[in-house]
């Protein structure tokens, strides 16, 4: 697994709440553009945001589709962690994920926090 991030942004919502689903990617992309080491940690329904094509149809207000923001985040060096305890029950495997995303365990989250990552949640 990659080194722990300095900024950990948690997302908990999917298409059912486009505003909250897009915010981790908007904030994450700002951080990555500013060359900050950022990880978006997706839990609950938000793990679907890490699957190929899902975020393309999620859009909030005048922002670009979240799939575009997600791709920009990864292109700018950001990483996406999908909660393994959340992906499993939803049938999501590593083969379903976008580039830059991986399935992680609670141990990865705990390690990042213990290593001093700043966290924000949406």
C-alpha positions in Angstrom: 0.0 0.0 0.0 1.1 3.5 -0.7 2.4 5.8 2.1 -0.1 7.5 4.3 -1.6 10.7 3.0 -1.3 14.1 4.6 -4.9 14.9 3.8 -7.7 12.3 4.1 -11.1 13.2 2.7 -14.0 10.9 3.5 -17.0 10.6 1.3 -20.1 8.7 2.4 -22.7 9.5 -0.4 -23.3 8.3 -3.9 -25.7 9.4 -6.6 -28.5 9.7 -4.0 -26.9 13.0 -2.8 -25.0 14.6 -5.7 -23.9 17.5 -3.6 -22.3 15.4 -0.8 -21.0 12.9 -3.4 -19.1 15.6 -5.4 -17.6 17.5 -2.5 -14.8 15.1 -1.6 -13.6 15.2 -5.2 -13.9 19.0 -5.5 -11.9 19.5 -2.2 -9.5 16.6 -3.1 -8.8 18.1 -6.6 -8.0 21.5 -5.0 -5.6 19.7 -2.7 -4.0 17.6 -5.4 -3.6 20.7 -7.7 -1.8 22.4 -4.8 0.5 19.4 -4.7 -0.8 18.1 -1.4 -0.7 14.4 -0.8 -4.5 13.6 -0.7 -6.6 10.5 -0.5 -10.3 10.3 -0.9 -11.6 7.5 1.4 -15.0 6.3 0.3 -17.4 4.5 2.6 -21.0 3.3 2.5 -22.8 4.2 -0.8 -19.8 6.4 -1.8 -17.8 3.3 -2.8 -19.8 3.2 -6.0 -18.2 6.6 -7.0 -14.9 4.6 -7.4 -16.4 2.3 -10.0 -16.0 2.8 -13.7 -18.6 5.1 -15.2 -20.7 5.6 -12.0 -19.5 9.2 -11.2 -20.0 10.3 -14.8 -23.7 10.7 -14.2 -23.3 12.5 -10.8 -23.3 16.2 -11.1 -24.1 19.0 -8.6 -25.2 22.5 -9.6 -22.9 24.1 -12.1 -19.9 21.9 -11.4 -18.6 19.5 -14.1 -19.7 15.9 -13.8 -18.1 14.3 -10.8 -16.5 11.7 -13.1 -14.5 14.5 -14.7 -13.5 16.0 -11.3 -12.5 12.5 -10.1 -10.3 11.9 -13.2 -8.7 15.3 -12.7 -8.0 14.4 -9.0 -6.2 11.2 -10.0 -4.3 12.9 -12.9 -3.1 15.5 -10.3 -1.7 12.7 -8.1 -4.6 12.0 -5.8 -5.5 8.5 -4.7 -8.9 6.9 -4.0 -9.4 4.4 -1.3 -12.6 2.3 -1.3 -13.6 0.7 2.0 -13.3 -3.0 1.7 -16.0 -3.6 4.3 -18.3 -1.5 2.1 -17.3 -2.8 -1.4 -17.7 -6.5 -0.5 -21.4 -6.4 0.3 -22.0 -4.4 -2.8 -20.2 -6.9 -5.0 -17.5 -4.4 -6.0 -14.1 -5.8 -6.8 -10.8 -4.3 -7.8 -11.7 -5.0 -11.4 -14.6 -2.6 -11.2 -12.6 0.4 -10.0 -11.4 3.5 -11.9 -7.7 4.1 -12.4 -6.2 5.5 -9.2 -8.6 3.6 -6.9 -7.9 0.7 -4.6 -9.8 -1.3 -2.0 -8.4 -0.9 1.4 -9.1 -2.1 5.0 -9.8 -0.3 8.2 -6.1 -0.8 9.1 -5.1 1.5 6.2 -7.4 4.2 7.5 -6.1 3.8 11.1 -2.5 3.9 9.9 -3.1 7.1 8.0 -4.7 8.8 11.0 -2.0 7.6 13.4 0.6 8.9 11.0 -0.9 12.3 11.3 -3.3 12.7 8.3 -5.7 15.6 8.6 -9.2 14.4 8.0 -12.4 15.9 6.7 -15.7 14.1 5.9 -18.7 14.8 3.7 
